Amino acid sequence: MKRILITGEKSYIGEAVKRFIQQEPDKYIVDVIKTRGLIPIPEMFSSYDVVFNAAGVAHMKETKENRHLYYDVNRDLAIDIARAAKEAGVKQFILLSSMSVYGKTTGYIAKSDTPDPITAYGKSKLQADEAIRKLEDENFAFACLRPPMVYGNGCTGNYQKLRAFALKSPVFPQYDNKRSMLYIGNLCDFVKNVIDFERSGLFFPQNGEYANTSKMVQLIAEAHGKKIRLTPAFNRAIGLAPAGVVKKVFGELIYEPSDIADKYGFRESIILSEMEEETGNVKAETGIHTKT
């Protein structure tokens, strides 16, 4: 039986991983701790085999006043937790990082690419990645996950914006693009796999197929019994649009095809994400992955 500690109580991803793994209570014991005001010491981690750090500041408009929060939580706290975990004898540390470390809104990303973050969020995540990697040795495995956009029932972020559009608008652009995305159920299954096989290294967990924004909006609408008409009328304007929100929605942004997580297919994942019944998912606080 493996003992797993998830740091970041009320984290959307952390809570989902906890529920997923706890479906096999004979194999795993999973605990979650708050990180607000946490001063990590080895004694906190001495009884665990794995630490999954899911705490982090995100989905918050970056300002000069709040920029320090990214570095305080995403970098400094993550590093302090990893150091204390290693000293306590934890065998594996899993860090939830981000695609944002590459600083791209469009393009193709390979594992051989050099990260080049442009935001405090991306920079803080990368600095944590780099510092924790230096702690790795034969007794302390480090798995760094850099997922693309994660979506699912109760998620925050860009998926909710697409969802709102799908439920309100009768039309949507029919634009041919591809984006790496990751359904929360597939992420949970991937994390479990990393734990089960004690894997280490850099990972790009992603769905088994690239997503098309237009198709995603259409499937969201269909899940609610609503028809939405896709039209190519806006395609020229989208193609000529400068970098910004339009490019972020319709631009092509994909990872190299590796670290596939395909327990759930794309259509199935949208249906599950849109189920109205109570699923027990805990919604992340607006602007923050976790109530630290």
Backbone torsions as a table, in degrees:
resi	resn	phi	psi	omega
1	MET	NA	131.3	179.3
2	LYS	-99.1	139.6	176.5
3	ARG	-102.8	124.6	-174.3
4	ILE	-122.1	133.7	175.7
5	LEU	-115.3	127.5	176.4
6	ILE	-106.9	123.0	178.7
7	THR	-94.7	125.9	-179.2
8	GLY	119.9	71.0	178.0
9	GLU	-61.5	139.0	-178.8
10	LYS	73.8	7.5	172.1
11	SER	-65.0	133.5	-179.8
12	TYR	-58.3	-49.7	-179.2
13	ILE	-71.2	-43.0	-179.7
14	GLY	-59.7	-44.8	-180.0
15	GLU	-66.5	-37.2	178.8
16	ALA	-65.4	-43.2	178.3
17	VAL	-62.7	-41.2	178.9
18	LYS	-59.2	-49.8	-178.8
19	ARG	-62.0	-40.1	-177.9
20	PHE	-64.3	-47.8	-176.9
21	ILE	-70.8	-33.1	-178.7
22	GLN	-70.6	-3.3	174.7
23	GLN	-68.2	-12.7	176.9
24	GLU	-122.8	70.3	-174.9
25	PRO	-64.1	-16.2	178.5
26	ASP	-81.1	-10.5	-178.5
27	LYS	-110.9	-23.9	-173.1
28	TYR	-138.9	145.8	166.9
29	ILE	-116.8	124.1	-175.3
30	VAL	-122.5	126.3	175.7
31	ASP	-120.7	156.1	177.6
32	VAL	-130.4	139.2	177.2
33	ILE	-125.9	151.5	174.5
34	LYS	-73.1	153.0	177.7
35	THR	-119.2	-2.1	176.0
36	ARG	-63.8	121.2	178.9
37	GLY	71.6	10.6	-177.4
38	LEU	-71.2	132.6	171.1
39	ILE	-115.2	98.5	-173.3
40	PRO	-64.1	131.5	173.6
41	ILE	-132.4	152.0	-175.6
42	PRO	-53.4	-35.5	-177.1
43	GLU	-59.0	-25.8	179.8
44	MET	-68.6	-23.3	-170.6
45	PHE	-116.4	-0.8	-170.3
46	SER	-63.8	-22.0	-177.6
47	SER	-96.7	7.3	-174.6
48	TYR	-111.0	148.7	175.6
49	ASP	-91.4	-31.9	-174.8
50	VAL	-135.8	139.5	171.0
51	VAL	-120.9	125.5	176.7
52	PHE	-111.7	110.2	-177.9
53	ASN	-89.0	106.3	-179.0
54	ALA	-110.9	1.7	179.8
55	ALA	-77.0	140.4	177.6
56	GLY	177.7	151.3	176.7
57	VAL	-90.3	129.5	-179.7
58	ALA	-159.9	174.8	177.3
59	HIS	52.7	39.8	-179.9
60	MET	-133.2	132.6	179.7
61	LYS	-61.4	122.6	-175.9
62	GLU	-76.2	129.2	177.3
63	THR	-132.2	168.7	178.5
64	LYS	-62.9	-31.8	-177.0
65	GLU	-76.1	-33.1	-175.9
66	ASN	-103.3	-1.3	-175.3
67	ARG	-57.3	-34.7	-177.4
68	HIS	-63.0	-26.0	-178.8
69	LEU	-61.4	-36.8	179.0
70	TYR	-59.9	-44.1	-178.0
71	TYR	-75.8	-34.4	179.0
72	ASP	-64.2	-43.0	-173.8
73	VAL	-96.4	-53.7	-174.8
74	ASN	-68.6	-31.0	-178.3
75	ARG	-104.7	-68.5	-170.6
76	ASP	-62.3	-46.8	-179.1
77	LEU	-65.7	-41.9	179.4
78	ALA	-60.5	-42.6	179.6
79	ILE	-66.1	-42.6	179.9
80	ASP	-63.3	-39.6	178.0
81	ILE	-63.9	-44.8	-179.7
82	ALA	-62.3	-43.0	179.5
83	ARG	-62.5	-45.0	-179.5
84	ALA	-65.9	-38.5	179.6
85	ALA	-64.0	-43.4	178.7
86	LYS	-62.7	-45.0	-179.5
87	GLU	-63.0	-29.7	-179.5
88	ALA	-79.9	-8.3	179.4
89	GLY	93.3	14.0	176.1
90	VAL	-62.4	136.1	-174.4
91	LYS	-84.0	-28.6	-174.8
92	GLN	-142.0	134.8	176.9
93	PHE	-121.9	124.6	179.8
94	ILE	-112.8	124.6	-178.6
95	LEU	-110.2	128.1	174.5
96	LEU	-85.2	102.1	179.5
97	SER	-100.4	-146.1	-173.3
98	SER	-160.1	154.0	173.2
99	MET	-64.5	-20.1	-176.8
100	SER	-63.3	-15.4	-179.4
101	VAL	-66.3	-15.3	179.6
102	TYR	-90.7	-9.5	174.7
103	GLY	65.0	25.7	-177.5
104	LYS	-114.2	145.0	170.8
105	THR	-108.5	-17.0	174.4
106	THR	-142.0	158.3	175.0
107	GLY	121.5	-170.3	-177.4
108	TYR	-118.0	134.7	-177.4
109	ILE	-123.0	125.6	176.4
110	ALA	-112.7	159.8	-179.7
111	LYS	-65.2	-21.8	179.3
112	SER	-80.3	-10.0	-179.1
113	ASP	-69.6	145.9	176.9
114	THR	-84.8	124.7	178.8
115	PRO	-60.4	147.2	-179.7
116	ASP	-150.4	68.4	-175.8
117	PRO	-65.9	149.5	-179.1
118	ILE	-118.6	-6.8	179.4
119	THR	-117.8	162.7	176.7
120	ALA	-62.3	-34.4	177.4
121	TYR	-61.2	-53.1	-179.5
122	GLY	-63.9	-41.5	-179.6
123	LYS	-65.0	-42.3	-179.0
124	SER	-66.2	-38.3	178.1
125	LYS	-64.8	-44.5	-179.1
126	LEU	-64.7	-42.3	-179.3
127	GLN	-63.6	-34.6	175.1
128	ALA	-67.0	-45.8	178.0
129	ASP	-51.8	-52.2	-173.7
130	GLU	-65.4	-40.5	-178.6
131	ALA	-69.4	-41.8	-177.7
132	ILE	-70.7	-33.8	178.7
133	ARG	-59.1	-32.3	-179.9
134	LYS	-69.6	-17.1	179.6
135	LEU	-83.8	-14.4	-173.7
136	GLU	-67.1	139.0	173.1
137	ASP	-152.6	-169.6	-175.3
138	GLU	-65.9	-16.4	-179.7
139	ASN	-107.3	-3.2	-176.0
140	PHE	-139.0	96.4	-178.3
141	ALA	-83.4	139.4	-178.8
142	PHE	-122.2	121.3	176.3
143	ALA	-113.8	120.0	-179.4
144	CYS	-107.0	116.3	180.0
145	LEU	-101.7	125.1	177.5
146	ARG	-119.0	74.5	-176.2
147	PRO	-71.3	154.6	170.6
148	PRO	-79.2	-158.2	179.5
149	MET	-58.6	126.3	178.1
150	VAL	-100.7	134.0	179.4
151	TYR	-134.1	162.2	179.6
152	GLY	162.6	176.6	-179.9
153	ASN	-58.2	122.7	177.5
154	GLY	84.5	5.7	-178.2
155	CYS	-73.5	166.2	174.1
156	THR	-112.6	-178.7	174.7
157	GLY	94.3	-156.0	-171.4
158	ASN	-65.5	-27.2	179.5
159	TYR	-59.7	-39.4	-179.2
160	GLN	-65.7	-31.4	177.7
161	LYS	-69.2	-42.4	176.8
162	LEU	-64.9	-38.5	-179.9
163	ARG	-62.9	-45.2	179.9
164	ALA	-60.7	-41.0	179.1
165	PHE	-65.3	-43.4	-177.7
166	ALA	-62.2	-33.6	-176.1
167	LEU	-87.4	-13.4	-176.1
168	LYS	-111.7	-34.0	-173.1
169	SER	-94.2	142.2	176.8
170	PRO	-82.2	-15.6	-178.9
171	VAL	-134.6	158.1	178.4
172	PHE	-153.9	146.9	179.8
173	PRO	-58.6	137.4	173.2
174	GLN	-96.8	90.1	-172.1
175	TYR	-119.4	135.8	-177.2
176	ASP	-88.6	101.4	177.1
177	ASN	-141.1	167.0	177.2
178	LYS	-132.5	137.7	178.1
179	ARG	-140.5	137.8	171.8
180	SER	-73.9	129.3	177.1
181	MET	-139.3	169.0	-176.8
182	LEU	-145.6	117.3	175.7
183	TYR	-72.7	140.5	-174.9
184	ILE	-57.1	-37.1	178.0
185	GLY	-64.3	-37.2	177.4
186	ASN	-70.0	-36.0	176.8
187	LEU	-64.6	-44.0	179.2
188	CYS	-59.0	-43.8	179.9
189	ASP	-65.1	-36.1	179.1
190	PHE	-67.7	-43.6	179.1
191	VAL	-60.8	-42.9	178.7
192	LYS	-60.6	-40.2	178.3
193	ASN	-63.2	-41.9	178.5
194	VAL	-61.3	-38.6	179.0
195	ILE	-71.2	-47.6	-176.2
196	ASP	-59.0	-39.5	-175.6
197	PHE	-102.7	10.4	176.0
198	GLU	48.9	47.6	-175.8
199	ARG	-78.8	152.3	177.2
200	SER	-137.5	161.6	179.3
201	GLY	120.5	-167.8	-179.4
202	LEU	-98.9	132.2	-177.1
203	PHE	-128.8	142.5	174.9
204	PHE	-113.5	68.4	-177.9
205	PRO	-62.8	129.9	-177.7
206	GLN	-155.4	160.0	177.7
207	ASN	-58.7	163.5	-179.4
208	GLY	-71.5	-13.7	177.0
209	GLU	-138.5	146.4	176.2
210	TYR	-67.6	146.0	-179.3
211	ALA	-93.4	149.3	172.0
212	ASN	-110.0	127.5	-175.0
213	THR	-58.0	-44.1	-179.1
214	SER	-62.4	-43.6	179.8
215	LYS	-65.3	-38.0	179.1
216	MET	-62.3	-46.3	179.5
217	VAL	-62.1	-41.1	179.3
218	GLN	-62.7	-43.0	179.8
219	LEU	-67.3	-36.6	176.8
220	ILE	-62.0	-46.1	178.8
221	ALA	-61.0	-45.3	-179.1
222	GLU	-62.1	-34.6	179.5
223	ALA	-62.8	-20.4	178.8
224	HIS	-107.2	14.7	179.3
225	GLY	69.5	24.6	-176.9
226	LYS	-113.4	138.2	177.3
227	LYS	-99.2	135.4	177.6
228	ILE	-127.5	133.2	-176.7
229	ARG	-90.2	127.1	176.6
230	LEU	-93.4	131.0	-177.5
231	THR	-132.9	140.2	177.9
232	PRO	-83.8	5.7	-174.3
233	ALA	-58.8	-28.1	-175.6
234	PHE	-96.6	0.5	-170.7
235	ASN	-61.5	-40.0	-179.6
236	ARG	-63.1	-43.6	179.6
237	ALA	-63.8	-39.1	178.6
238	ILE	-65.0	-42.8	-179.1
239	GLY	-64.0	-31.3	-178.1
240	LEU	-92.4	-7.0	-176.4
241	ALA	-64.4	140.8	177.6
242	PRO	-72.4	171.9	178.0
243	ALA	-58.1	136.8	-177.5
244	GLY	159.5	-153.2	-175.8
245	VAL	-60.6	-43.0	-178.1
246	VAL	-60.9	-46.2	178.9
247	LYS	-64.8	-34.3	-179.3
248	LYS	-66.9	-33.6	-179.1
249	VAL	-82.9	-45.1	-172.5
250	PHE	-106.8	-8.2	178.5
251	GLY	-68.9	162.5	179.3
252	GLU	-95.0	122.8	-179.8
253	LEU	-140.7	106.0	-175.2
254	ILE	-134.7	149.6	171.6
255	TYR	-87.3	158.4	169.2
256	GLU	-57.6	148.4	-175.9
257	PRO	-73.2	81.2	178.6
258	SER	-138.9	165.9	175.8
259	ASP	53.9	46.8	-177.4
260	ILE	-69.4	133.1	175.9
261	ALA	-121.4	103.7	-171.5
262	ASP	-129.9	36.2	174.9
263	LYS	-58.2	-36.5	178.4
264	TYR	-119.5	131.9	176.9
265	GLY	-72.7	168.1	-174.6
266	PHE	-61.3	-51.5	-179.6
267	ARG	-59.4	-45.5	179.5
268	GLU	-60.8	-38.7	-178.2
269	SER	-65.3	-35.6	178.6
270	ILE	-70.0	-42.1	178.4
271	ILE	-60.0	-44.9	179.0
272	LEU	-64.6	-37.5	179.9
273	SER	-65.8	-29.6	-175.0
274	GLU	-99.5	4.3	178.1
275	MET	-60.5	130.2	-176.7
276	GLU	-83.0	-18.0	-177.6
277	GLU	-68.9	155.5	-179.6
278	GLU	-65.7	122.9	-179.0
279	THR	-108.4	-8.1	-178.6
280	GLY	86.9	0.2	179.5
281	ASN	-64.8	141.1	177.4
282	VAL	-100.1	120.1	-178.9
283	LYS	-74.5	136.0	177.2
284	ALA	-70.3	148.6	175.5
285	GLU	-64.2	141.3	179.8
286	THR	-57.6	126.2	176.5
287	GLY	92.1	-14.4	-177.6
288	ILE	-139.1	134.1	178.2
289	HIS	-57.7	-38.3	-171.6
290	THR	-143.2	146.0	174.1
291	LYS	-78.3	92.9	-173.1
292	THR	-78.5	NA	NA
